[in-house]
């Protein structure tokens, strides 16, 4: 995870985390929350994440919930 967030537009203007899976070269934007993780501007993070399905998710929300355990900072 990059050391800074980036302005993005989901349902409204927000800050998105810049994430890069270990097997990819470029960053992509993560629009939702990562449960169990508190982002602090200016720090790079390496995270182990799991995803679970959200039943009956609202139309403007993700159908996946992301959980994290920080490995290093």
N, CA, C and O atoms as a MOPAC input file, in Angstrom:
PM7 MOZYME 1SCF
protein

 N      0.84700 1    -1.16500 1     0.00000 1
 C      0.00000 1     0.00000 1     0.00000 1
 C      0.89200 1     1.22800 1     0.00000 1
 O      1.89800 1     1.29400 1     0.70700 1
 N      0.50000 1     2.18500 1    -0.80300 1
 C      1.29500 1     3.38900 1    -0.96000 1
 C      1.21100 1     4.27100 1     0.28800 1
 O      0.34800 1     4.07100 1     1.14300 1
 N      2.10900 1     5.23900 1     0.38200 1
 C      2.20200 1     6.10700 1     1.55400 1
 C      1.17000 1     7.22600 1     1.54800 1
 O      1.05600 1     7.95200 1     2.53500 1
 N      0.42100 1     7.38300 1     0.47000 1
 C     -0.59100 1     8.42800 1     0.42800 1
 C     -1.84000 1     7.92200 1    -0.27600 1
 O     -1.79000 1     6.99800 1    -1.08800 1
 N     -2.96000 1     8.55300 1     0.05500 1
 C     -4.23500 1     8.23700 1    -0.59000 1
 C     -4.44000 1     9.20900 1    -1.74800 1
 O     -3.71000 1    10.19100 1    -1.88300 1
 N     -5.42700 1     8.93000 1    -2.57000 1
 C     -5.67500 1     9.75000 1    -3.75500 1
 C     -7.15600 1    10.09200 1    -3.82900 1
 O     -8.00600 1     9.26600 1    -3.49400 1
 N     -7.46700 1    11.31200 1    -4.26700 1
 C     -8.86700 1    11.69300 1    -4.45600 1
 C     -9.49000 1    10.79200 1    -5.51900 1
 O     -8.87900 1    10.50800 1    -6.55000 1
 N    -10.71200 1    10.35200 1    -5.25000 1
 C    -11.43200 1     9.50800 1    -6.21000 1
 C    -12.92700 1     9.77100 1    -6.03200 1
 O    -13.34400 1    10.42000 1    -5.07300 1
 N    -13.71100 1     9.26500 1    -6.95300 1
 C    -15.15200 1     9.44600 1    -6.88400 1
 C    -15.81800 1     8.09000 1    -6.93400 1
 O    -15.70800 1     7.36300 1    -7.92100 1
 N    -16.51600 1     7.75600 1    -5.85200 1
 C    -17.35500 1     6.57000 1    -5.81000 1
 C    -18.77900 1     7.07700 1    -5.86200 1
 O    -19.22000 1     7.58200 1    -6.89400 1
 N    -19.50600 1     6.95200 1    -4.76200 1
 C    -20.82200 1     7.55800 1    -4.65400 1
 C    -20.65600 1     9.07000 1    -4.51300 1
 O    -21.49400 1     9.84300 1    -4.97600 1
 N    -19.55900 1     9.48000 1    -3.86500 1
 C    -19.23100 1    10.89000 1    -3.66900 1
 C    -17.71300 1    11.03400 1    -3.71000 1
 O    -16.99800 1    10.03700 1    -3.80900 1
 N    -17.21600 1    12.27300 1    -3.63400 1
 C    -15.77600 1    12.49900 1    -3.55400 1
 C    -15.24900 1    11.87800 1    -2.26400 1
 O    -15.88600 1    11.99700 1    -1.21700 1
 N    -14.09900 1    11.22100 1    -2.32600 1
 C    -13.49200 1    10.59700 1    -1.15500 1
 C    -12.01000 1    10.41000 1    -1.41100 1
 O    -11.51800 1    10.70400 1    -2.50000 1
 N    -11.30200 1     9.92200 1    -0.40900 1
 C     -9.90800 1     9.53300 1    -0.57700 1
 C     -9.86600 1     8.01500 1    -0.67400 1
 O    -10.45200 1     7.31900 1     0.15400 1
 N     -9.17600 1     7.50600 1    -1.68100 1
 C     -9.02300 1     6.06700 1    -1.87200 1
 C     -7.58200 1     5.66800 1    -1.57600 1
 O     -6.64600 1     6.41700 1    -1.85500 1
 N     -7.42300 1     4.49400 1    -1.01400 1
 C     -6.08800 1     3.96400 1    -0.78100 1
 C     -5.50300 1     3.47300 1    -2.09600 1
 O     -6.20900 1     2.90600 1    -2.93000 1
 N     -4.21100 1     3.69500 1    -2.27100 1
 C     -3.50600 1     3.20000 1    -3.46000 1
 C     -2.88100 1     1.86600 1    -3.10400 1
 O     -1.96400 1     1.80800 1    -2.28400 1
 N     -3.37200 1     0.78900 1    -3.71500 1
 C     -2.91300 1    -0.56700 1    -3.38500 1
 C     -2.27300 1    -1.21900 1    -4.60900 1
 O     -2.60500 1    -0.91900 1    -5.75600 1
 N     -1.34200 1    -2.12300 1    -4.31200 1
 C     -0.66000 1    -2.84100 1    -5.38800 1
 C     -0.45200 1    -4.27800 1    -4.93100 1
 O      0.36900 1    -4.53900 1    -4.05200 1
 N     -1.20000 1    -5.22100 1    -5.53000 1
 C     -0.95000 1    -6.62600 1    -5.21600 1
 C      0.50900 1    -6.98300 1    -5.53700 1
 O      1.10100 1    -6.41500 1    -6.45500 1
 N      1.06900 1    -7.90200 1    -4.79400 1
 C      2.49500 1    -8.22400 1    -4.93000 1
 C      2.88800 1    -8.67500 1    -6.32800 1
 O      4.05600 1    -8.56000 1    -6.69800 1
 N      1.94500 1    -9.18600 1    -7.11500 1
 C      2.28000 1    -9.67700 1    -8.45400 1
 C      2.02000 1    -8.64300 1    -9.54900 1
 O      2.07600 1    -8.98200 1   -10.73100 1
 N      1.73700 1    -7.38200 1    -9.18200 1
 C      1.45600 1    -6.35800 1   -10.18200 1
 C      2.45900 1    -5.21000 1   -10.07800 1
 O      3.07000 1    -4.99300 1    -9.03200 1
 N      2.61400 1    -4.48100 1   -11.18200 1
 C      3.58200 1    -3.39300 1   -11.22500 1
 C      2.99000 1    -2.03100 1   -10.88900 1
 O      3.71700 1    -1.14600 1   -10.43700 1
 N      1.68800 1    -1.83900 1   -11.09900 1
 C      1.11000 1    -0.51800 1   -10.87900 1
 C      0.04600 1    -0.55700 1    -9.77500 1
 O     -0.50700 1    -1.60600 1    -9.44600 1
 N     -0.21300 1     0.62700 1    -9.22100 1
 C     -1.19600 1     0.77000 1    -8.15600 1
 C     -2.60000 1     0.87800 1    -8.73700 1
 O     -2.78800 1     1.34100 1    -9.86200 1
 N     -3.58200 1     0.44200 1    -7.94900 1
 C     -4.98400 1     0.66900 1    -8.26900 1
 C     -5.63100 1     1.28600 1    -7.03200 1
 O     -5.04100 1     1.29200 1    -5.95100 1
 N     -6.84000 1     1.80200 1    -7.19500 1
 C     -7.51400 1     2.46800 1    -6.08200 1
 C     -8.43900 1     1.50600 1    -5.35200 1
 O     -9.17700 1     0.73900 1    -5.97000 1
 N     -8.38500 1     1.56100 1    -4.03200 1
 C     -9.29000 1     0.77400 1    -3.18500 1
 C    -10.30300 1     1.74700 1    -2.59800 1
 O     -9.93200 1     2.64100 1    -1.83800 1
 N    -11.58200 1     1.58300 1    -2.94200 1
 C    -12.62800 1     2.54400 1    -2.59200 1
 C    -13.23300 1     2.31900 1    -1.21300 1
 O    -13.79900 1     3.25100 1    -0.64100 1
 N    -13.13500 1     1.13300 1    -0.67100 1
 C    -13.81900 1     0.83200 1     0.58700 1
 C    -12.90300 1     0.83800 1     1.79900 1
 O    -11.72900 1     1.20300 1     1.72900 1
 N    -13.48500 1     0.42300 1     2.90200 1
 C    -12.73100 1     0.29600 1     4.14700 1
 C    -12.02700 1    -1.05100 1     4.19400 1
 O    -12.43600 1    -2.00300 1     3.52900 1
 N    -10.97600 1    -1.11900 1     4.97700 1
 C    -10.31300 1    -2.38000 1     5.26300 1
 C    -10.44800 1    -2.58700 1     6.76700 1
 O     -9.79700 1    -1.90300 1     7.55700 1
 N    -11.29800 1    -3.53600 1     7.15800 1
 C    -11.56300 1    -3.75600 1     8.57700 1
 C    -10.31400 1    -4.25300 1     9.28400 1
 O     -9.57500 1    -5.08400 1     8.75500 1
 N    -10.08400 1    -3.73500 1    10.48900 1
 C     -8.92500 1    -4.12900 1    11.28000 1
 C     -7.66000 1    -3.38100 1    10.91000 1
 O     -6.56800 1    -3.76000 1    11.33400 1
 N     -7.79500 1    -2.32100 1    10.12500 1
 C     -6.63200 1    -1.56700 1     9.67300 1
 C     -6.92600 1    -0.08200 1     9.75000 1
 O     -7.98600 1     0.36900 1     9.31600 1
 N     -5.99100 1     0.67800 1    10.30000 1
 C     -6.12900 1     2.12500 1    10.36600 1
 C     -4.97500 1     2.74600 1     9.59300 1
 O     -3.82100 1     2.67700 1    10.01600 1
 N     -5.29700 1     3.34800 1     8.46500 1
 C     -4.30100 1     3.96600 1     7.58800 1
 C     -3.79400 1     5.26700 1     8.18800 1
 O     -4.57400 1     6.06700 1     8.70400 1
 N     -2.47200 1     5.47700 1     8.12000 1
 C     -1.86500 1     6.74200 1     8.52400 1
 C     -1.07500 1     7.28000 1     7.34800 1
 O     -0.18700 1     6.60900 1     6.82100 1
 N     -1.40500 1     8.49900 1     6.94200 1
 C     -0.77100 1     9.15600 1     5.80900 1
 C      0.74800 1     9.15700 1     5.99600 1
 O      1.23600 1     9.42500 1     7.09400 1
 N      1.49100 1     8.86000 1     4.93600 1
 C      2.94700 1     8.93200 1     4.96600 1
 C      3.64400 1     7.62500 1     5.27300 1
 O      4.87400 1     7.57900 1     5.28800 1
 N      2.89500 1     6.55700 1     5.51900 1
 C      3.48800 1     5.25200 1     5.82200 1
 C      3.14100 1     4.25400 1     4.72200 1
 O      2.00200 1     4.21200 1     4.25700 1
 N      4.10900 1     3.46000 1     4.31000 1
 C      3.84700 1     2.34200 1     3.39900 1
 C      3.45000 1     1.14300 1     4.25700 1
 O      3.94100 1     0.98700 1     5.37500 1
 N      2.57200 1     0.30700 1     3.74000 1
 C      2.12700 1    -0.87400 1     4.46300 1
 C      2.18000 1    -2.09700 1     3.55800 1
 O      1.99100 1    -2.01300 1     2.34400 1
 N      2.44400 1    -3.22600 1     4.18800 1
 C      2.28900 1    -4.52100 1     3.52900 1
 C      1.22800 1    -5.24200 1     4.34600 1
 O      1.38300 1    -5.40800 1     5.55600 1
 N      0.15300 1    -5.67100 1     3.69500 1
 C     -0.97100 1    -6.27500 1     4.40800 1
 C     -1.28500 1    -7.65400 1     3.87500 1
 O     -1.08500 1    -7.94900 1     2.69700 1
 N     -1.77900 1    -8.48700 1     4.76300 1
 C     -2.37500 1    -9.75700 1     4.36700 1
 C     -3.87100 1    -9.54300 1     4.50000 1
 O     -4.34800 1    -9.19300 1     5.57900 1
 N     -4.62600 1    -9.74600 1     3.41900 1
 C     -6.06000 1    -9.47600 1     3.45100 1
 C     -6.86400 1   -10.71600 1     3.10000 1
 O     -6.39900 1   -11.60600 1     2.38700 1
 N     -8.06800 1   -10.74700 1     3.61600 1
 C     -9.05600 1   -11.75800 1     3.23400 1
 C    -10.32500 1   -11.01700 1     2.84300 1
 O    -10.60100 1    -9.93000 1     3.35100 1
 N    -11.08300 1   -11.60000 1     1.95500 1
 C    -12.35100 1   -11.00600 1     1.51900 1
 C    -13.48400 1   -11.95600 1     1.86100 1
 O    -13.33900 1   -13.17500 1     1.77000 1
 N    -14.61400 1   -11.38500 1     2.25500 1
 C    -15.80600 1   -12.18300 1     2.49300 1
 C    -16.97900 1   -11.51400 1     1.78100 1
 O    -16.99300 1   -10.29800 1     1.59300 1
 N    -17.94600 1   -12.31000 1     1.39300 1
 C    -19.11800 1   -11.80400 1     0.68400 1
 C    -20.06500 1   -11.10900 1     1.65900 1
 O    -20.21500 1   -11.54100 1     2.80200 1
 N    -20.69600 1   -10.04000 1     1.20500 1
 C    -21.71600 1    -9.32600 1     1.97300 1
 C    -23.06300 1    -9.67400 1     1.37400 1
 O    -23.32600 1    -9.36700 1     0.21100 1
 N    -23.91300 1   -10.30800 1     2.15200 1
 C    -25.25000 1   -10.65800 1     1.67600 1
 C    -26.13100 1    -9.42300 1     1.64500 1
 O    -26.09900 1    -8.61200 1     2.57000 1
 N    -26.90700 1    -9.27700 1     0.60200 1
 C    -27.85500 1    -8.16000 1     0.45400 1
 C    -27.18700 1    -6.79500 1     0.58900 1
 O    -27.71200 1    -5.90600 1     1.25900 1
 N    -26.04400 1    -6.63400 1    -0.04000 1
 C    -25.34100 1    -5.34300 1     0.00500 1
 C    -26.14800 1    -4.28600 1    -0.73700 1
 O    -26.75500 1    -4.58700 1    -1.76500 1
 N    -26.16500 1    -3.03800 1    -0.23000 1
 C    -26.85900 1    -1.96600 1    -0.95500 1
 C    -26.25400 1    -1.78600 1    -2.34400 1
 O    -25.09800 1    -2.14000 1    -2.57400 1
 N    -27.03000 1    -1.24200 1    -3.25900 1
 C    -26.58400 1    -1.07200 1    -4.64400 1
 C    -25.35800 1    -0.17500 1    -4.75800 1
 O    -24.56200 1    -0.33700 1    -5.68200 1
 N    -25.19500 1     0.76400 1    -3.83700 1
 C    -24.05800 1     1.67800 1    -3.90200 1
 C    -22.90500 1     1.26300 1    -2.99000 1
 O    -22.03300 1     2.07700 1    -2.68700 1
 N    -22.89400 1     0.00800 1    -2.55300 1
 C    -21.83300 1    -0.49300 1    -1.66900 1
 C    -21.20900 1    -1.73600 1    -2.28200 1
 O    -21.77800 1    -2.35900 1    -3.17800 1
 N    -20.04500 1    -2.08000 1    -1.78700 1
 C    -19.34200 1    -3.26500 1    -2.27800 1
 C    -20.03800 1    -4.53800 1    -1.79700 1
 O    -20.62500 1    -4.56600 1    -0.71500 1
 N    -19.96600 1    -5.57300 1    -2.60000 1
 C    -20.51700 1    -6.87000 1    -2.20100 1
 C    -19.46000 1    -7.70400 1    -1.47500 1
 O    -19.70300 1    -8.85600 1    -1.11500 1
 N    -18.27800 1    -7.10400 1    -1.26600 1
 C    -17.20100 1    -7.79000 1    -0.54600 1
 C    -16.73200 1    -6.95300 1     0.62300 1
 O    -16.65800 1    -5.72700 1     0.53500 1
 N    -16.41700 1    -7.62100 1     1.72000 1
 C    -15.86400 1    -6.97700 1     2.89900 1
 C    -14.39700 1    -7.41900 1     2.98600 1
 O    -14.09400 1    -8.60600 1     2.86300 1
 N    -13.49500 1    -6.46300 1     3.19700 1
 C    -12.06500 1    -6.75200 1     3.24500 1
 C    -11.58400 1    -6.66200 1     4.68200 1
 O    -11.83400 1    -5.67200 1     5.36800 1
 N    -10.89400 1    -7.69500 1     5.13300 1
 C    -10.34400 1    -7.77900 1     6.48700 1
 C     -8.81500 1    -7.82500 1     6.35500 1
 O     -8.28600 1    -8.38500 1     5.39400 1
 N     -8.12600 1    -7.24400 1     7.30800 1
 C     -6.67400 1    -7.16800 1     7.18500 1
 C     -5.95200 1    -7.45100 1     8.49000 1
 O     -6.47400 1    -7.24500 1     9.58600 1
 N     -4.72000 1    -7.93600 1     8.32400 1
 C     -3.79000 1    -8.10700 1     9.42500 1
 C     -2.48600 1    -7.47200 1     8.98000 1
 O     -1.82000 1    -8.01900 1     8.10200 1
 N     -2.08700 1    -6.31700 1     9.56000 1
 C     -0.82300 1    -5.67800 1     9.12500 1
 C      0.37500 1    -6.58200 1     9.35300 1
 O      0.50000 1    -7.19600 1    10.41200 1
 N      1.26900 1    -6.66900 1     8.35000 1
 C      2.47100 1    -7.47500 1     8.46400 1
 C      3.68500 1    -6.61100 1     8.76700 1
 O      4.52400 1    -6.97000 1     9.59400 1
 N      3.77200 1    -5.47900 1     8.09700 1
 C      4.92900 1    -4.59800 1     8.26100 1
 C      4.52800 1    -3.18400 1     7.90800 1
 O      3.54800 1    -2.95500 1     7.20000 1
 N      5.30000 1    -2.24200 1     8.41300 1
 C      5.01200 1    -0.86300 1     8.09100 1
 C      6.30100 1    -0.15000 1     7.79400 1
 O      6.29100 1     1.04400 1     7.49300 1

